[in-house]
Amino acid sequence: MKNVLIVVCLICLGGCQGAREAILCRVVDVDHFQPVCDAKVWLQPWAPIHPFWPAGDKGVTNAEGEVTLSLPKDFWWYFSFARADGYSQVKHPERLAEARGADWILYMKRDAPEK
């Protein structure tokens, strides 16, 4: 009986992963909307009632400040962060960049130089 329960759990876990889709994320400087390259980006779906919380994805932006992540389909809200040397993430910018092909934009502000 114990072996049957283990097999059923494995089948359910494998089948509950769901379809994934490619999401183009862009990281930009909030003051000039210039791309931020080599930023580490992480997105995680917010799914508190999902029986098996689906995995998010992470990656590093290219020279255009873009990275494509593989995320579960049909989720509306995500936890997100971006980290880059010399920058801090801005969660609620006053001005917003146009997406122009990106599905998700994260904003960074250059850190003040140390004196």
C-alpha positions in Angstrom: 0.0 0.0 0.0 2.9 2.4 0.8 4.4 1.8 -2.6 1.1 2.6 -4.3 0.8 5.8 -2.4 4.3 6.8 -3.5 3.6 6.1 -7.1 0.3 8.0 -7.0 2.1 11.0 -5.4 4.8 11.0 -8.1 2.2 10.8 -10.9 0.3 13.8 -9.4 3.4 15.8 -8.9 4.6 15.2 -12.5 1.2 16.0 -13.9 0.6 19.2 -11.9 3.6 21.0 -13.3 1.4 22.6 -16.0 2.3 24.3 -19.2 5.0 27.0 -19.2 5.5 30.0 -21.5 8.4 32.2 -22.4 8.3 35.6 -20.8 10.6 38.4 -22.1 11.8 40.5 -19.1 13.5 43.8 -19.5 15.6 45.6 -16.9 16.0 49.4 -17.3 17.6 52.3 -15.6 14.6 54.2 -14.2 16.1 57.7 -14.9 17.1 57.2 -18.5 15.3 53.9 -19.5 18.6 52.5 -20.7 19.1 48.7 -20.5 20.9 47.3 -17.5 23.0 44.3 -18.6 24.2 41.5 -16.3 21.3 41.9 -13.9 20.1 38.8 -12.1 16.3 38.5 -12.5 14.0 36.2 -10.7 10.2 35.8 -11.1 8.0 33.5 -9.0 4.2 33.0 -9.6 2.1 34.0 -6.6 -0.2 31.0 -6.2 -1.4 30.6 -2.6 -4.2 28.2 -3.4 -2.3 26.1 -6.0 -1.9 22.6 -4.6 1.7 22.4 -5.8 3.2 25.9 -5.9 4.7 26.1 -9.4 8.4 26.9 -9.8 9.5 30.3 -11.1 12.6 31.0 -13.2 15.7 33.1 -13.0 18.3 34.4 -15.5 20.8 37.1 -16.3 20.1 40.0 -18.7 22.0 40.4 -22.0 23.5 43.6 -23.4 20.0 44.8 -24.3 18.9 44.4 -20.7 16.7 41.4 -21.6 16.3 37.9 -20.4 13.7 35.3 -21.4 12.3 33.2 -18.5 10.1 30.1 -18.6 7.1 30.6 -16.3 3.9 28.7 -15.7 1.0 29.8 -17.9 -2.1 31.7 -16.6 -0.8 33.4 -13.5 -1.6 37.1 -12.9 0.8 38.0 -10.1 4.5 37.4 -9.6 7.1 38.0 -6.9 10.1 39.5 -8.7 13.5 40.9 -8.0 16.5 42.2 -10.0 20.0 42.7 -8.7 22.9 44.4 -10.6 26.2 45.8 -9.5 25.9 49.5 -8.8 22.1 49.5 -8.9 19.2 49.2 -6.5 15.7 47.9 -7.6 12.9 50.5 -7.7 9.6 48.8 -6.9 7.2 51.7 -7.7 8.7 54.2 -10.1 7.1 57.5 -10.8 7.6 57.2 -14.5 7.1 53.9 -16.4 8.9 52.8 -19.6 6.9 51.5 -22.5 7.1 47.7 -22.8 7.8 47.7 -26.6 7.8 43.9 -26.9 8.6 43.0 -23.3 6.2 41.2 -21.1 7.7 42.4 -17.9 9.8 45.4 -17.0 11.9 45.8 -13.8 13.4 49.2 -12.9 16.8 49.9 -11.4 18.3 53.1 -10.0 22.1 53.7 -10.1 23.5 53.8 -6.6 25.1 57.1 -5.4 28.9 57.0 -5.5 30.5 56.5 -2.1 32.5 59.4 -0.8 
